[in-house]
């Protein structure tokens, strides 16, 4: 055996890197291997949702998020400054769409309670996938996570107490193996996970190119008799959707000729592409493993679920998997919690994946070009130009409604914690940088502190008052930011049970 690790993570995309950082923050010896020799610079997701932004904020990355978004906005301003934009929308987009139907900012009811206490991180969502990957690559290096590129996993053996992984010419013995290696995951296939779902019916292209002939093609999303396309927001960036079946060869290089043909087929405009800067094909293949764990092998991100990119949920879904799994696996590895804690990973994350798959399928249904689907699209457009409908859909797509069923009726339990402003000048999100759970004591209660004393080192007690009083006395918050227990008035009923459920038996 060449080396021994606690965990081998396969895949150095945003999901694999986020998961590795969460594990390392908890003291786990983790190795990341990636078959690509360099980061994938293909243009993919263009923004993140609120839970992803909050997760990065809890780990101290808000300053970098602010800088990253500002650079993106400065770049946009430089591109469009002083230039005429063909048929530019007069209304401000809300930063989301449903099946290519824009959601407009003036239709979102920002006073809806779902948007309360989301914190400043929610303002920094225009951060693309490449920027997230670069940010997490730097963080992994700071935490001392080894990332080995140009290494392909060619096989592994799970013997029930560990996994022997063939990493190129080396064999690595690990307690756990995690596949974060994408929609066509070799880890998933070799481990024998099921992957039920629907076959694709579309071919999509997303590209950033240098081209001529598209100067008068309107910006934004548009449905045509032959498909759907989006032009912009920057010159040379477009996405097309054709309903003529999946591509014959997903692995063939995307050529300028193929992109020209797709652009003309959907827009009716003939263009000439002189250089392809970034290009990818995609389909609406929608599949999800029924369980994200088999023995000592786990899945996260696209390895566990695939779907079309519409609604911008893929990156966020994977980051959610990573922050949910990371602290749980670390607690098991360090002997703080029983292995049964890992059962909650699939139980909590699978329903979130299910709704994403359903919502992407629904979007495909109203993007089709047949008369019935186009009639449904027209009705949907009318509905989505109302305040109630836009707010409801935006809440769903932004992630502020995400909640796990933890068996507690309190409205905060199972949801991401509100980012409360505290009397000492800090925000609640700022108290999670070390990766520990937090017991927030808002009433200086000796009873609360005594109840948590047996979990010292696993749960950090923060005793502070709120900057603005409200009916809330204490919160127990897991390392992933999810509220595990809450009390509106003095008392600790249920606190010890919640502590033991999530953080293991009390110390003696």
C-alpha positions in Angstrom: 0.0 0.0 0.0 1.5 3.3 -1.0 -0.4 5.5 1.4 -3.3 5.7 3.9 -5.9 8.4 4.2 -9.2 8.9 6.0 -11.0 9.8 2.9 -10.4 9.9 -0.9 -12.5 12.4 -2.8 -12.7 11.8 -6.5 -13.2 15.0 -8.5 -11.8 18.4 -8.0 -14.7 20.4 -9.2 -16.6 22.8 -6.8 -18.4 19.9 -5.0 -15.3 17.8 -4.4 -13.3 20.8 -3.3 -16.1 22.1 -1.0 -16.4 18.6 0.6 -12.7 18.2 1.0 -12.5 21.6 2.7 -15.3 20.7 5.1 -13.6 17.5 6.0 -10.2 19.0 6.5 -11.6 21.8 8.6 -12.9 19.1 11.0 -9.5 17.5 11.2 -9.9 14.7 8.6 -7.0 13.5 6.5 -8.5 13.9 3.0 -7.0 13.4 -0.5 -8.5 14.8 -3.7 -7.8 13.2 -7.0 -8.8 14.6 -10.4 -8.3 13.0 -13.8 -8.0 16.4 -15.5 -4.6 18.0 -15.4 -6.0 21.5 -15.3 -9.3 23.1 -13.9 -12.2 22.9 -16.4 -12.6 26.4 -17.8 -15.8 25.6 -19.7 -18.5 28.2 -19.1 -21.2 26.5 -16.9 -23.3 27.9 -14.0 -23.4 31.7 -13.9 -24.7 32.3 -10.4 -25.2 30.7 -7.0 -28.3 30.6 -4.8 -28.8 31.9 -1.3 -27.9 28.7 0.7 -24.7 28.4 -1.3 -23.8 32.0 -0.6 -24.6 31.5 3.0 -22.5 28.4 3.3 -19.5 30.2 1.8 -20.1 33.1 4.2 -20.1 30.8 7.2 -16.6 29.7 6.3 -15.3 33.3 6.1 -15.4 33.7 2.3 -17.7 36.7 2.1 -14.9 39.2 1.4 -13.8 37.1 -1.6 -17.4 36.8 -2.8 -17.8 40.5 -2.7 -14.6 41.0 -4.7 -15.5 38.3 -7.2 -18.9 39.7 -7.9 -17.5 43.3 -8.3 -15.0 42.1 -10.8 -17.8 40.4 -12.8 -19.9 43.6 -12.7 -16.9 45.8 -13.7 -16.3 43.5 -16.6 -19.9 43.7 -17.7 -19.8 47.5 -17.4 -16.6 47.7 -19.5 -18.2 45.5 -22.2 -21.4 47.4 -22.4 -20.2 50.9 -21.4 -21.2 53.3 -24.1 -22.2 50.6 -26.5 -25.7 50.2 -27.9 -27.3 47.0 -26.8 -30.0 45.5 -29.3 -33.4 45.4 -27.6 -31.9 45.4 -24.1 -34.6 44.8 -21.5 -35.9 47.9 -19.8 -36.8 46.0 -16.6 -34.2 44.7 -14.2 -34.0 40.9 -14.1 -34.3 39.2 -10.7 -31.4 36.9 -11.5 -33.4 33.8 -12.3 -35.6 32.4 -15.0 -38.0 29.5 -15.4 -37.8 27.7 -18.7 -36.3 30.8 -20.2 -39.0 33.1 -19.0 -37.4 35.9 -17.1 -38.3 36.7 -13.5 -38.4 40.5 -13.1 -37.1 42.2 -10.0 -40.1 44.5 -9.7 -42.4 41.5 -9.4 -40.5 40.0 -6.4 -42.0 40.8 -3.0 -38.9 41.4 -1.0 -41.0 41.8 2.2 -42.0 38.2 2.1 -40.9 36.5 5.4 -38.9 33.9 3.5 -36.3 36.6 2.6 -36.0 37.9 6.2 -32.6 37.5 8.0 -30.8 35.9 5.0 -27.8 38.1 5.7 -25.6 40.1 3.4 -24.3 36.9 1.6 -27.6 36.8 -0.3 -26.6 40.0 -2.1 -23.5 38.2 -3.7 -24.9 35.6 -6.0 -23.6 36.6 -9.4 -20.5 34.4 -9.0 -20.0 31.8 -11.8 -18.8 28.2 -11.4 -15.3 28.9 -12.5 -14.9 31.6 -9.8 -16.3 29.3 -7.2 -13.9 26.6 -8.2 -10.9 29.0 -8.1 -12.1 30.3 -4.7 -12.3 26.7 -3.3 -9.0 25.7 -4.8 -7.3 28.5 -2.9 -9.1 27.5 0.3 -8.2 23.9 -0.1 -4.5 24.9 -0.4 -4.8 27.1 2.7 -6.2 24.2 4.7 -3.5 21.8 3.4 -5.7 19.6 1.3 -3.6 17.7 -1.3 -5.2 17.9 -4.7 -3.6 15.6 -7.3 -4.5 16.3 -10.9 -3.9 14.0 -13.8 -4.8 11.0 -11.6 -7.6 8.7 -12.7 -9.3 6.1 -10.4 -9.2 2.8 -12.3 -10.7 0.6 -9.6 -11.4 0.1 -5.9 -12.3 -2.6 -3.4 -14.6 -1.9 -0.5 -14.0 -4.7 2.1 -16.4 -3.4 4.6 -13.9 -1.7 6.9 -12.2 0.4 4.3 -11.6 1.0 0.6 -8.5 0.3 -1.4 -8.4 2.7 -4.3 -6.3 2.4 -7.5 -5.2 6.0 -8.1 -3.2 5.7 -11.3 0.1 3.9 -10.4 -0.6 4.2 -6.6 -2.8 2.4 -4.3 -4.4 4.4 -1.5 -6.1 2.8 1.5 -8.9 4.9 2.8 -11.7 4.5 5.4 -14.1 6.1 2.9 -14.4 6.9 -0.8 -16.6 9.7 -2.2 -17.5 10.1 -5.8 -17.8 13.8 -6.8 -16.8 12.9 -10.4 -19.8 14.2 -12.4 -22.8 12.9 -14.1 -21.1 10.0 -15.8 -19.4 9.0 -12.5 -17.0 6.1 -12.7 -17.3 5.7 -8.9 -21.1 5.4 -9.1 -20.9 2.8 -11.9 -18.2 0.7 -10.3 -19.9 0.7 -6.9 -23.2 -0.5 -8.4 -25.4 2.4 -7.4 -28.8 2.5 -9.2 -29.5 5.6 -11.4 -33.2 5.6 -12.4 -34.7 8.4 -14.4 -35.7 9.7 -17.8 -33.7 9.6 -21.0 -32.9 13.0 -22.8 -34.9 14.5 -25.6 -33.0 17.7 -26.3 -29.6 18.9 -27.4 -28.4 22.1 -25.8 -25.3 24.1 -26.5 -23.7 26.8 -24.4 -20.8 28.8 -25.8 -18.7 31.8 -25.6 -17.3 32.7 -29.1 -16.1 35.4 -31.4 -18.6 35.7 -34.1 -20.1 38.1 -36.7 -23.7 38.2 -38.0 -25.4 38.3 -34.6 -25.3 42.0 -34.1 -29.1 42.4 -34.4 -30.1 39.3 -32.5 -32.0 40.5 -29.4 -30.5 39.9 -26.0 -32.1 37.6 -23.4 -34.3 34.5 -23.6 -36.5 33.8 -26.5 -38.7 31.0 -27.8 -38.8 30.4 -31.5 -40.7 27.9 -33.7 -37.6 25.6 -33.6 -36.4 25.9 -30.0 -35.3 28.3 -27.3 -32.2 30.5 -27.0 -30.6 33.1 -24.9 -28.2 35.7 -26.3 -25.8 37.5 -23.9 -25.5 39.0 -21.4 -22.1 39.6 -22.9 -21.2 39.6 -26.6 -20.5 36.2 -28.0 -22.2 34.2 -25.2 -25.2 32.2 -26.2 -27.2 29.1 -25.4 -29.5 27.2 -27.7 -32.0 24.3 -27.1 -33.1 22.1 -29.9 -35.8 19.4 -29.5 -34.5 16.9 -32.1 -33.2 14.3 -29.7 -29.9 14.0 -27.7 -26.5 14.5 -29.4 -25.1 11.5 -31.3 -21.8 11.7 -29.6 -21.6 13.6 -26.2 -17.8 13.2 -26.2 -17.0 14.7 -29.6 -15.3 18.1 -29.5 -17.8 21.0 -30.0 -16.9 22.7 -33.3 -17.5 26.1 -34.7 -19.6 24.6 -37.5 -21.8 22.7 -35.0 -22.4 25.9 -33.0 -23.1 27.9 -36.2 -25.7 25.3 -37.3 -27.4 25.3 -33.9 -27.5 29.1 -33.6 -29.1 29.3 -37.1 -31.5 26.5 -36.5 -33.0 28.1 -33.4 -32.6 31.9 -34.2 -32.9 31.8 -38.0 -29.8 33.9 -38.2 -26.7 32.8 -40.0 -23.5 33.7 -38.1 -19.8 33.1 -38.7 -17.8 31.9 -35.7 -14.1 32.7 -35.9 -13.0 31.4 -32.5 -14.6 29.1 -29.9 -13.5 30.3 -26.4 -15.7 27.9 -24.4 -18.4 25.4 -25.5 -20.3 22.5 -24.1 -23.2 20.3 -25.0 -25.9 19.3 -22.5 -29.1 17.3 -22.5 -32.1 17.0 -20.2 -31.2 13.5 -18.9 -32.7 13.4 -15.4 -31.6 10.7 -13.1 -31.1 10.2 -9.3 -29.6 7.5 -7.3 -32.1 6.2 -4.7 -29.4 6.1 -2.0 -26.2 8.2 -1.9 -24.3 5.6 0.1 -23.3 2.0 -0.6 -21.0 0.6 2.1 -17.9 2.7 2.4 -18.6 4.6 -0.9 -20.7 7.8 -1.0 -21.8 10.1 -3.8 -22.2 13.9 -4.0 -23.1 16.4 -6.7 -23.8 15.3 -10.3 -22.5 11.8 -9.4 -25.7 11.4 -7.4 -28.1 13.3 -9.6 -28.2 14.8 -13.1 -30.7 17.1 -14.8 -30.8 19.9 -17.3 -29.3 23.3 -16.3 -32.5 25.3 -16.4 -33.2 27.2 -13.3 -29.5 27.1 -12.4 -29.7 24.5 -9.6 -26.9 22.0 -10.4 -23.9 23.7 -8.7 -26.0 24.7 -5.7 -27.4 21.2 -5.3 -23.9 19.8 -5.2 -22.6 22.3 -2.8 -25.6 21.5 -0.5 -24.6 17.9 -0.6 -21.1 18.7 0.3 -21.9 20.8 3.4 -24.4 18.3 4.6 -22.1 15.3 4.2 -18.8 16.9 5.3 -19.4 17.4 9.0 -21.3 14.1 9.4 -18.6 12.0 7.9 -16.0 13.8 9.9 -17.9 13.1 13.1 -18.1 9.4 12.3 -14.4 9.2 11.4 -13.3 11.0 14.6 -15.5 8.6 16.7 -17.8 11.4 17.9 -21.0 10.0 16.3 -22.2 6.6 15.3 -22.1 5.5 11.7 -25.9 5.7 11.6 -25.5 9.5 11.4 -24.6 9.0 7.7 -28.1 7.6 7.1 -29.4 11.2 7.5 -27.4 12.3 4.4 -29.5 10.6 1.8 -32.7 11.2 3.9 -32.1 14.9 4.0 -30.6 15.6 0.6 -32.6 13.2 -1.6 -35.9 15.2 -1.4 -34.1 18.4 -2.4 -32.7 16.6 -5.4 -36.1 15.2 -6.3 -37.7 18.7 -6.5 -34.8 20.0 -8.7 -35.3 17.1 -11.1 -39.1 17.7 -11.2 -38.7 21.4 -11.8 -36.2 20.9 -14.6 -38.5 18.4 -16.2 -41.4 20.9 -15.9 -39.3 23.5 -17.7 -38.5 21.2 -20.5 -42.2 20.5 -20.9 -43.0 24.2 -21.6 -40.0 24.7 -23.8 -41.1 22.2 -26.4 -42.2 23.5 -29.8 -45.5 21.6 -30.2 -48.7 23.7 -30.1 -49.9 22.4 -26.8 -46.6 23.1 -25.0 -46.4 26.5 -26.5 -49.9 27.3 -25.3 -48.8 26.2 -21.8 -45.8 28.4 -22.1 -47.9 31.4 -23.0 -50.1 30.8 -19.9 -47.0 30.4 -17.7 -45.6 33.7 -19.1 -48.8 35.5 -18.1 -48.7 34.0 -14.6 -45.0 34.8 -14.1 -45.6 38.4 -14.9 -47.6 38.7 -11.6 -46.2 39.5 -8.2 -47.5 36.4 -6.4 -46.3 33.9 -9.0 -42.9 35.5 -9.5 -42.3 35.7 -5.7 -43.4 32.0 -5.3 -41.1 30.8 -8.1 -38.2 33.0 -7.1 -38.4 31.8 -3.5 -38.1 28.2 -4.7 -35.2 28.9 -7.2 -33.3 31.1 -4.7 -33.3 28.3 -2.2 -34.7 30.2 0.7 -37.4 27.6 1.2 -35.0 24.7 1.6 -35.8 22.8 4.8 -35.1 19.3 6.1 -37.8 17.4 8.0 -36.1 16.9 11.4 -39.3 16.0 13.2 -39.7 19.3 15.1 -42.6 21.6 14.5 -40.7 24.8 15.4 -40.5 26.9 12.2 -36.8 27.3 12.4 -35.8 23.7 12.9 -34.6 22.1 9.7 -34.1 25.4 8.0 -30.8 27.3 7.4 -30.3 29.5 10.4 -31.3 33.2 10.1 -28.2 35.4 10.0 -29.0 37.3 13.1 -27.3 40.6 14.0 -25.9 40.3 17.5 -25.4 42.9 20.2 -21.6 42.6 20.1 -21.6 43.8 16.5 -21.1 40.5 14.9 -23.4 38.4 12.7 -24.3 34.8 13.5 -22.7 33.6 10.3 -19.3 34.8 11.6 -19.3 32.3 14.4 -19.0 29.2 12.1 -15.5 29.7 10.7 -14.0 26.8 12.7 -16.5 24.3 11.4 -18.1 23.5 14.8 -21.7 23.5 15.7 -23.0 26.5 17.6 -25.4 26.7 20.6 -26.6 30.3 20.6 -27.6 31.4 24.1 -29.5 34.7 23.8 -30.6 35.0 27.4 -27.3 34.3 29.3 -28.9 31.1 30.6 -26.8 29.0 32.9 -29.2 26.1 32.3 -28.5 26.2 28.5 -24.7 26.3 29.1 -24.9 23.4 31.7 -26.9 21.3 29.3 -24.3 21.7 26.6 -21.2 21.2 28.8 -21.0 17.5 28.1 -20.5 18.3 24.4 -17.7 20.8 24.9 -15.3 20.6 21.9 -18.1 19.5 19.6 -20.5 22.4 20.2 -19.4 25.9 20.9 -21.7 28.0 23.1 -22.0 31.6 22.0 -23.7 33.7 24.8 -24.8 37.1 23.4 -27.9 39.2 23.1 -29.6 40.1 19.8 -29.1 43.5 18.4 -32.9 43.7 17.9 -34.9 41.7 20.5 -37.3 39.1 19.2 -39.1 36.1 20.6 -36.2 33.7 20.6 -34.1 32.5 23.5 -31.7 29.8 22.1 -30.7 28.0 18.9 -28.7 24.8 18.4 -27.2 25.0 14.9 -25.3 22.2 13.1 -22.0 22.9 11.3 -23.9 23.0 8.0 -25.9 26.0 9.3 -29.1 24.0 9.8 -31.1 24.7 13.0 -31.3 21.4 15.0 -33.2 22.8 18.0 -34.8 26.1 18.9 -36.5 27.7 22.0 -38.6 30.8 22.0 -38.6 31.2 25.8 -36.5 30.1 28.7 -36.1 26.3 29.1 -34.1 23.5 27.6 -36.7 20.9 26.8 -35.4 18.7 24.1 -32.0 20.2 24.0 -30.1 17.3 25.4 -31.9 14.9 23.0 -31.0 17.1 20.0 -27.3 17.4 21.2 -27.0 13.6 21.4 -28.9 13.0 18.2 -26.6 15.2 16.1 -23.3 15.2 18.0 -23.1 11.8 19.7 -23.2 10.6 23.3 -22.2 13.1 26.0 -18.7 13.0 27.4 -18.5 11.4 30.9 
